Amino acid sequence: MEITIKIPEGIEAELNDEVLKVKGPLGEVEKRFYHPKISLKKGGNELVIKTKKDTKKLLATLGTWRAHINNMFYGVTKGFEYKMEISHVHFPMTVSIDGNKILIKNFLGQKETREAKILDGVEIKINGNELTIKGIDKEKVGQTAGNIEQATKLFKRRDRRVFSDGIYITSKGEKQ
C-alpha cells in the first residue's frame, strides 16, 4: 500500500537519509522517519510512503507518518499554540522565565523552586495567570507544556478537589 502526500505551495521539503526537512514561512522543522518495512520517497512536489505488506501495524504506522508530515506542514505555515492557566487557591505562586527554564516559586508554600525545561524553538509568554506557549514543532510545544504541568504535579496524599493549585493546559490549537 502507498500513501501520497502533496507538498503545499510555499513549502520546501527535502529528504536525506530518512530525515525529512520542511521549510516554510515560519521556519524549518526536521524529523527522522525510519522503519525497516516502510519507505518514504520524494518525487516532484509530493511525498510517497510505501509498504510491501498490508498488516494492521504497518498500516497504522503509515497513518502515523502521514499525520506527522501534515503536522510539519501545518507548523511551518501557521504554527501551534497552547494556553495554560496558573491556578492557586492556598498559596500565591510566582512563575518566571530564566533562559530555557520556567521557575515556579512558592508552590503550595514550598521553599524550594520547581523548574520545567523549555525545549528549543518554543516561545513562552506569561500574561497574568495565563501562559501562552508557541512554536512550529507540535511535539516540542506539547512536551514543553507537559514539562510545566509535571513540575506542579500534586503530592499523593492531597485531594485534587481541595488543592487545585498547579498549572494546567486549557487549550491546544493553532496560532492566532
MIZA-569310 format. One line per field, with one value per residue: y, x, z of N, C-alpha, C in turn; residue number from 1. Coordinates in Angstrom, 2 decimals. Example, Ala and Ser with C-alpha at 12.3 -4.5 7.8 and 13.67 -1.06 7.14 Angstrom:
<lumkes>
n.py	(-5.69:-2.25);
n.px	(13.19:12.85);
n.pz	(7.80:7.08);
ca.py	(-4.50:-1.06);
ca.px	(12.30:13.67);
ca.pz	(7.80:7.14);
c.py	(-3.30:0.03);
c.px	(13.20:12.90);
c.pz	(7.80:7.87);
seq	(1:2);
</lumkes>
This chain:
<lumkes>
n.py	(-1.17:2.31:5.74:8.96:12.21:15.51:18.25:21.33:24.60:27.03:25.75:24.02:20.80:18.48:15.48:13.51:10.70:9.34:11.51:14.07:17.34:20.24:23.33:26.50:29.55:30.29:28.98:26.21:22.69:19.49:15.91:12.50:9.69:6.40:3.02:-0.45:-1.78:0.11:2.70:6.05:8.34:11.04:12.66:14.92:17.27:15.90:13.57:10.13:7.42:4.13:0.62:-2.86:-5.02:-5.43:-5.25:-4.81:-3.33:-2.10:-0.55:1.16:2.52:3.82:5.68:7.16:8.29:9.89:11.72:12.97:14.21:15.95:17.57:18.78:20.32:22.01:23.30:24.85:26.70:27.85:27.39:26.35:26.65:26.59:27.08:27.78:27.70:29.35:28.26:29.01:28.49:28.25:29.13:31.88:31.50:32.27:32.67:32.52:33.19:31.86:31.88:28.86:27.69:27.36:28.88:28.07:29.38:29.14:27.11:25.58:26.63:25.83:26.07:25.53:25.99:25.07:23.63:23.72:22.44:24.29:23.56:23.79:26.26:26.94:29.32:31.24:33.10:35.03:36.12:37.61:35.33:33.49:31.34:31.34:29.24:28.92:27.71:26.06:23.37:20.77:18.65:19.55:21.83:20.68:18.93:20.76:22.03:19.82:19.35:21.59:21.17:18.77:19.67:20.92:18.94:17.39:16.14:12.74:12.38:14.42:15.98:16.46:17.94:19.79:20.89:22.53:23.70:24.55:24.32:24.24:22.82:24.57:25.04:23.78:24.31:26.06:28.84:32.15);
n.px	(0.84:0.37:0.74:0.11:1.27:0.68:2.88:2.32:1.91:4.50:6.01:8.98:10.31:12.72:14.43:16.74:18.58:16.56:15.74:13.50:13.26:11.47:10.68:9.27:7.25:7.38:9.57:11.86:11.54:12.60:12.56:13.17:12.35:12.10:11.74:12.05:10.42:9.03:9.02:9.99:9.68:10.59:9.08:8.98:6.56:5.52:5.22:5.80:4.70:5.45:4.66:5.37:3.95:0.60:-0.13:-1.90:-0.41:1.57:-0.02:-1.16:1.14:1.74:-0.37:0.27:2.73:1.85:0.26:2.23:3.79:1.90:1.46:3.95:3.92:1.76:2.77:4.98:3.67:1.44:1.77:1.80:-0.10:-0.36:-2.35:-2.08:-3.24:-2.52:-3.17:-3.96:-4.97:-4.50:-1.81:-0.15:1.54:4.55:5.51:8.15:10.43:13.57:16.07:16.28:14.38:11.46:10.61:9.06:7.84:7.06:5.11:2.40:3.27:5.90:9.41:11.43:12.34:10.58:11.32:10.89:11.68:12.24:11.91:14.04:13.27:10.78:8.51:7.58:5.10:4.17:1.23:-0.30:-2.31:-2.04:-0.35:1.21:2.18:4.13:5.09:6.70:7.02:5.06:5.45:7.48:6.29:4.10:5.47:6.87:4.71:3.76:5.97:5.81:3.33:3.89:5.78:4.30:2.87:0.69:1.08:0.86:-0.93:-2.84:-5.96:-7.41:-9.71:-9.76:-7.14:-6.42:-4.26:-1.82:-0.47:-2.23:-3.13:-5.22:-6.09:-5.45:-4.05:-4.01:-1.87:-2.94);
n.pz	(0.00:-0.53:0.36:-0.75:-0.34:-0.95:-1.35:0.05:-1.53:-1.32:0.52:1.18:0.84:1.87:1.54:3.07:3.70:5.39:6.91:7.08:6.03:6.44:5.16:5.66:5.71:8.45:9.50:9.97:10.20:11.24:10.98:11.74:9.87:10.16:9.43:9.12:7.25:5.87:3.48:2.66:0.15:-2.05:-4.70:-7.19:-6.40:-4.23:-1.50:-0.97:0.83:1.37:1.73:1.66:2.68:3.93:6.77:9.90:11.80:10.21:8.50:10.36:11.16:8.77:8.67:10.95:10.24:8.11:9.51:11.12:9.12:7.97:10.22:10.36:8.01:8.63:10.89:9.95:8.42:9.83:12.62:16.11:19.15:22.61:25.48:28.91:32.29:35.29:38.40:41.65:44.91:47.66:48.25:46.90:43.91:42.12:38.79:36.55:33.81:33.08:31.07:29.49:31.10:33.14:36.10:39.10:41.90:45.40:45.34:46.67:49.09:49.36:49.99:48.21:44.76:41.91:38.70:35.14:31.99:29.00:25.69:22.73:20.28:21.14:22.30:25.10:26.79:29.57:30.93:33.30:34.89:32.90:30.66:27.52:25.02:22.24:18.98:16.14:15.94:16.71:18.52:20.24:21.37:22.71:24.46:26.05:27.33:28.74:30.42:32.09:33.32:34.70:36.51:38.44:39.66:41.96:45.32:46.56:48.71:48.67:48.17:45.07:44.64:46.65:46.84:44.31:43.19:40.74:37.37:34.46:31.28:29.14:26.55:23.26:20.13:16.96:16.07:16.75);
ca.py	(0.00:3.56:6.98:10.11:13.48:16.63:19.31:22.58:25.70:27.86:24.90:23.19:19.57:17.86:14.18:12.99:9.60:9.14:12.75:14.98:18.75:21.02:24.77:27.31:30.95:30.48:28.37:24.89:21.56:18.24:14.71:11.26:8.66:5.13:1.74:-1.39:-2.27:1.24:3.65:7.40:8.87:12.32:12.73:16.17:18.04:15.02:12.54:8.84:6.47:2.80:-0.61:-4.03:-5.83:-4.66:-5.70:-3.75:-2.48:-1.27:0.44:2.16:3.33:4.71:6.78:7.98:9.08:10.92:12.76:13.72:15.06:17.04:18.48:19.56:21.32:22.98:24.07:25.85:27.73:28.54:27.27:25.77:27.46:26.00:28.02:27.15:28.58:29.23:28.22:28.88:28.80:28.35:29.94:32.51:31.12:33.16:31.93:33.38:32.51:32.08:31.18:27.78:27.08:28.08:28.77:28.14:29.62:29.12:26.15:25.03:27.15:25.22:27.00:25.22:26.42:23.99:24.03:22.96:22.73:24.81:22.99:24.74:26.63:27.19:30.66:31.29:34.42:34.99:37.27:37.41:33.92:32.68:31.08:31.05:28.51:28.93:27.14:25.45:21.92:20.37:17.78:20.35:22.68:19.80:18.43:21.86:22.17:18.68:19.58:22.58:20.52:17.81:20.38:21.30:17.78:17.33:15.01:11.62:12.43:15.67:15.83:17.39:18.81:20.84:21.50:22.64:24.52:23.98:24.96:23.26:23.13:24.92:24.89:23.40:24.66:26.82:30.22:33.11);
ca.px	(0.00:1.11:0.02:0.74:1.00:1.14:3.57:1.61:2.67:5.21:6.75:10.03:10.58:13.97:14.58:18.11:18.85:15.44:15.45:12.70:13.35:10.38:10.89:8.11:7.37:7.68:10.83:12.24:11.35:13.10:12.20:13.67:11.35:12.75:11.11:12.66:9.48:8.32:9.94:9.49:10.37:10.10:9.03:8.33:6.00:4.77:5.92:5.13:5.01:5.13:4.95:5.13:2.91:-0.52:-0.56:-2.54:0.61:2.21:-1.00:-1.25:2.36:1.58:-1.23:1.01:3.71:1.10:-0.14:3.44:4.17:0.92:1.74:5.13:3.46:0.93:3.61:5.81:2.83:0.60:2.32:0.96:-0.18:-1.04:-2.59:-2.12:-3.72:-1.87:-4.25:-3.52:-6.04:-3.96:-0.58:0.10:2.84:5.06:6.07:9.03:11.25:15.01:16.76:15.47:13.64:10.37:10.78:7.80:8.18:6.00:4.06:1.85:4.04:7.23:10.53:12.25:11.82:10.40:11.76:10.42:12.54:11.66:12.66:14.49:12.29:9.49:8.43:6.58:4.77:3.36:0.34:-1.13:-2.44:-2.09:0.87:1.00:3.33:4.04:6.20:6.34:7.11:3.98:5.95:8.23:5.34:3.36:6.36:7.13:3.50:3.76:7.00:5.30:2.29:4.52:6.51:3.35:2.05:0.41:1.56:-0.08:-1.95:-3.61:-7.21:-7.43:-10.88:-9.45:-5.89:-6.43:-3.13:-1.00:-0.54:-2.96:-3.41:-6.62:-6.44:-4.41:-4.52:-3.14:-1.57:-3.99);
ca.pz	(0.00:-0.52:0.63:-1.41:0.33:-1.77:-0.61:-0.22:-2.13:-0.36:1.45:0.57:1.58:1.45:2.18:3.04:4.64:6.32:7.63:6.28:6.43:5.87:5.33:5.32:6.08:9.88:9.90:9.48:11.11:10.69:11.74:11.15:9.63:9.87:9.73:8.17:6.24:5.27:2.83:2.37:-1.03:-2.56:-6.15:-7.61:-5.29:-3.34:-0.73:-1.08:1.90:0.82:2.44:0.80:3.30:4.44:8.09:10.68:12.42:9.20:8.04:11.43:11.09:7.61:9.08:11.91:9.46:7.38:10.48:11.48:7.99:7.89:11.34:9.99:7.03:9.34:11.81:9.27:7.81:10.81:13.96:17.16:20.36:23.77:26.57:30.22:33.35:36.59:39.38:43.04:45.86:49.01:48.32:45.59:43.35:41.10:37.66:35.76:32.81:33.25:29.99:28.93:32.20:33.82:37.55:39.83:43.30:46.40:45.00:47.92:50.21:49.45:49.91:47.03:43.47:40.94:37.38:33.99:30.84:27.76:24.57:21.71:19.27:21.79:22.88:26.17:27.32:30.79:30.98:34.48:35.26:31.69:29.91:26.11:24.50:20.77:18.25:14.86:16.09:17.61:19.58:21.21:22.09:23.61:25.51:26.97:28.16:29.64:31.44:33.04:34.11:35.59:37.57:39.50:40.00:43.39:46.09:46.56:49.75:48.62:47.44:43.93:44.72:47.60:46.44:42.85:42.78:39.68:36.05:33.67:29.88:28.94:25.14:22.31:18.78:16.07:16.46:16.38);
c.py	(1.24:4.73:8.10:11.38:14.59:17.69:20.62:23.64:26.55:27.08:24.08:21.97:18.92:16.58:13.67:11.92:9.49:10.38:13.68:16.38:19.49:22.49:25.51:28.74:31.19:29.87:27.00:23.84:20.33:17.08:13.49:10.25:7.37:3.98:0.75:-1.83:-1.15:2.18:4.97:7.94:10.19:12.28:13.97:16.97:17.17:14.02:11.26:7.94:5.11:1.70:-1.77:-4.89:-4.91:-5.23:-4.52:-2.79:-1.56:-0.20:1.54:3.08:4.28:5.93:7.73:8.86:10.20:12.06:13.60:14.68:16.22:18.04:19.34:20.66:22.42:23.89:25.15:26.91:28.52:28.49:26.69:26.64:26.70:27.12:27.24:28.18:28.28:29.34:28.06:29.35:29.08:29.28:30.58:32.14:32.13:32.32:32.91:32.52:32.88:31.25:30.13:27.01:27.98:27.83:29.00:28.23:29.60:28.21:25.43:25.43:26.56:26.27:26.76:25.63:25.22:24.52:23.14:23.40:23.25:24.27:24.07:25.01:26.91:28.53:30.69:32.73:34.23:36.28:37.06:35.96:33.01:32.56:30.77:30.43:28.40:28.30:26.51:23.93:21.48:19.53:18.57:21.25:21.85:19.27:19.51:22.08:21.02:18.81:20.54:21.96:19.54:18.48:20.77:20.15:17.70:16.08:13.93:11.80:13.77:15.45:16.88:18.34:19.97:21.61:21.53:23.52:23.79:24.82:23.91:23.75:23.42:24.83:24.55:23.80:25.43:28.19:31.13:34.33);
c.px	(0.89:0.18:0.80:0.30:1.56:1.78:2.87:2.53:3.31:6.02:7.76:10.24:11.82:14.14:15.99:18.28:17.82:15.09:14.71:12.83:12.26:10.64:9.65:8.30:7.75:9.00:11.03:12.08:11.94:12.76:12.72:12.53:12.07:11.87:11.65:11.73:8.69:9.35:9.22:10.34:9.75:10.17:8.28:7.85:5.12:5.68:5.11:5.64:4.53:5.46:4.62:4.01:1.81:-1.01:-1.15:-1.51:1.25:1.25:-1.19:-0.04:2.31:0.73:-0.55:2.02:3.02:0.71:1.07:3.84:3.20:1.10:2.96:4.75:2.66:1.78:4.41:4.98:2.02:1.14:1.30:1.01:-0.96:-1.23:-2.71:-2.57:-2.97:-2.98:-3.65:-4.64:-5.44:-2.77:-0.34:1.50:3.25:5.76:6.91:9.85:12.70:15.75:15.87:14.72:12.51:10.59:9.45:8.15:6.92:4.83:3.65:2.68:5.43:8.32:11.36:11.54:11.72:10.76:11.14:11.24:11.71:12.51:13.01:13.38:10.91:9.55:7.30:6.39:3.88:2.55:-0.64:-1.13:-2.51:-0.72:0.48:2.28:3.15:5.27:5.73:6.41:6.10:4.48:6.70:7.30:4.56:4.21:6.69:5.92:3.42:4.79:6.51:4.23:2.87:5.25:5.59:2.41:1.90:0.99:0.49:-1.21:-2.71:-4.84:-7.28:-8.63:-10.64:-8.20:-5.81:-5.29:-2.33:-1.09:-1.10:-3.15:-4.89:-7.03:-5.21:-4.93:-3.50:-2.88:-2.68:-3.39);
c.pz	(0.00:-0.28:-0.03:-0.71:-0.54:-0.87:-0.95:-0.83:-1.04:0.66:0.65:1.47:0.98:2.24:1.97:4.11:5.75:7.14:6.69:6.87:5.70:6.19:4.87:5.77:7.55:10.32:9.31:10.57:10.44:11.61:10.99:11.06:9.24:10.31:8.70:7.04:5.56:4.66:2.57:1.24:-1.43:-4.07:-6.58:-6.42:-4.40:-2.64:-0.81:0.04:1.41:1.81:1.53:1.35:3.83:5.77:8.85:11.28:11.40:8.66:9.09:11.41:9.90:7.98:10.06:11.19:8.70:8.31:10.89:10.36:7.83:9.02:11.04:9.00:7.72:10.23:11.12:8.56:8.84:12.23:14.93:18.41:21.42:24.78:27.87:31.25:34.64:37.64:40.77:43.96:47.23:49.12:46.95:45.07:42.29:40.04:36.86:34.80:33.06:32.20:29.37:30.02:32.65:35.31:38.23:41.31:44.16:46.01:46.28:49.13:50.36:49.30:48.65:45.74:42.54:39.55:36.32:32.78:29.67:26.62:23.55:20.70:19.83:22.49:23.91:26.61:28.54:30.84:32.14:34.90:34.04:31.04:28.47:25.58:22.99:20.16:16.95:14.90:17.15:18.78:20.64:22.02:23.11:24.75:26.52:27.89:29.16:30.74:32.51:33.93:35.11:36.75:38.72:39.84:41.52:44.03:46.13:47.56:49.80:47.74:46.33:43.98:45.66:47.18:44.92:42.35:41.70:38.42:35.11:32.24:29.74:27.48:24.32:20.94:18.00:16.61:15.99:15.74);
seq	(1:2:3:4:5:6:7:8:9:10:11:12:13:14:15:16:17:18:19:20:21:22:23:24:25:26:27:28:29:30:31:32:33:34:35:36:37:38:39:40:41:42:43:44:45:46:47:48:49:50:51:52:53:54:55:56:57:58:59:60:61:62:63:64:65:66:67:68:69:70:71:72:73:74:75:76:77:78:79:80:81:82:83:84:85:86:87:88:89:90:91:92:93:94:95:96:97:98:99:100:101:102:103:104:105:106:107:108:109:110:111:112:113:114:115:116:117:118:119:120:121:122:123:124:125:126:127:128:129:130:131:132:133:134:135:136:137:138:139:140:141:142:143:144:145:146:147:148:149:150:151:152:153:154:155:156:157:158:159:160:161:162:163:164:165:166:167:168:169:170:171:172:173:174:175:176);
</lumkes>
